[in-house]
Structure formats: structure tokens, C-alpha cells
Amino acid sequence: MGVAEILATVDREIALLQQVRTLLGGSATAAKKRAGRPRKVAASALKPAKKKRRLTPEGRRKIAEAVKRRWAAQKKAAAAAAK
């Protein structure tokens, strides 16, 4: 067996292994990087969606009462400043 025959056998084995690799893991060209600017990935794909925070009726009532107290204090302060 000469050197040429050994090289031909190795080349056949390499070609066969490349075909098997392509079938099992996708094409070899897909692994190469593309030239140019990378594509943008949608923000929703990167982060999971946040849960929407909902206000309970009790919380809504407490906020309304606090705002009314604040307005009453401002009105009282304005009336005292007007005298």
C-alpha cells in the first residue's frame, strides 16, 4: 500500500465522517458566523413577562382615605395662611 492509497483512504473516511456530522448536527455552514451586524433579539424573548400587580379593594380604600386626609390638611393650611 503506497502513500497515495493511504491518502485516498483517509480522504474517503474524512468525507464519510463529514456527511455523518452534517446529518447528526446540522450543516457545517450553519455554525459559521454571519458577516455584518448581529440581528436584534426581541426583548420578550430575553426576559420573562412580569406579573401584573393588582390593587386590592382594601388597598384602594386606604389610598383614597390617605389622599382625602392630605387634601384636608392642605385645605386647612391654605385657610390658615389666608387669615
N, C-alpha and C positions, 0 to 999 in steps of 0.2 A: 504494500500500500504506500503510494507516494504522497508527497506533501499536498499536491493538487487534489487528490482524492480525499484526504483528511479535511482540507479546507472546504471542499464541496459538501461533505457530510455535516460539518459544523454549520455551514450556511443553511442547509436544509433544516437542521434542528432549530436554529435561530428563527427561521421563517415559521416553522410549526409552532414554536413557543409564542411568537408574537401573535399568531392567529388565535391561539388559546387565550392569551391575555386579553385580546380585543373582545372575544366572546364573553369572558368572565367579568371583566371590569370596565367595559365601555371602551370607546375608541381612544387611541393614543393622542389624537389631535384635541380631544376634549380636555385633556389635562394641561395643555399649553395655555399660557396667559394670553389674553387678547391685548392687542396694542390699543393705546388711547386711554381715555378717561374711564374709570370704572362706573358702572351703572348705579343709579340711586336705588336703594332698597326702601320700600315703603316703611314708614315709621311704625305702622301697626304690626308689621312682621317682626320688628325688633323688640318691642315692648308689649307685654300683655295689657289688655284693656283694664283700666282702673274701674273698680266698682263704684257705682254712683251712690253718693251719700244722700240719704233721705232724712228729712227732719220729721221727728215725731210730733203729734199734735201737742203733747206736753211741752216739748222744746219750743214749738212755735208760740204757745201761750206765754211761756216765760220771756221770750224775746219781746213780744208785744207789750207785756207789762213793764219790762225794763225801759223800752222806748217811751212809753207813756210817762214813767217816772222822770226820765231825762227831760222830756218836753215840759213837764210841770215845773221842774227845777229851773229850766231856762226861762220859762214864763215868769216865775216868781222873781228871779234875779233881774229880769228886764223891768218888772213892775217896781222893784225896789230902787233901781237905778233911775227910773223916771221921776221919782218923788223928790 
